[in-house]
Amino acid sequence: MIKVSRLNGKTFVLNALYIETVESFPDTTITLTNGKKYVVKESEDVVMQSILGFYQSVNLLGQQLAEGNKNEEQ
């Protein structure tokens, strides 16, 4: 789950597994797999980092991505 804010400032959580697209029109719009759309305050980059963090927390990306980042730093 990721926490995002509506344009009026009210926060809510979305299940990141159901996110199909994240776009900026210039407001960030999240489209779910069922077609429902949410416009949020957070930038596209912040939403993508939240999604990545969620995927890592449930080990959806596995260790390969984390290990790849370590190898790039050396």
PEJO-V734680 format. One line per field, one symbol per residue. burial: # if it has 16 or more other C-alpha atoms within 10 Angstrom, else .. Layout:
burial=???
//
This chain:
burial=.#.#...........#..#..#.....#####.....#####.#..#..##..##...................
//
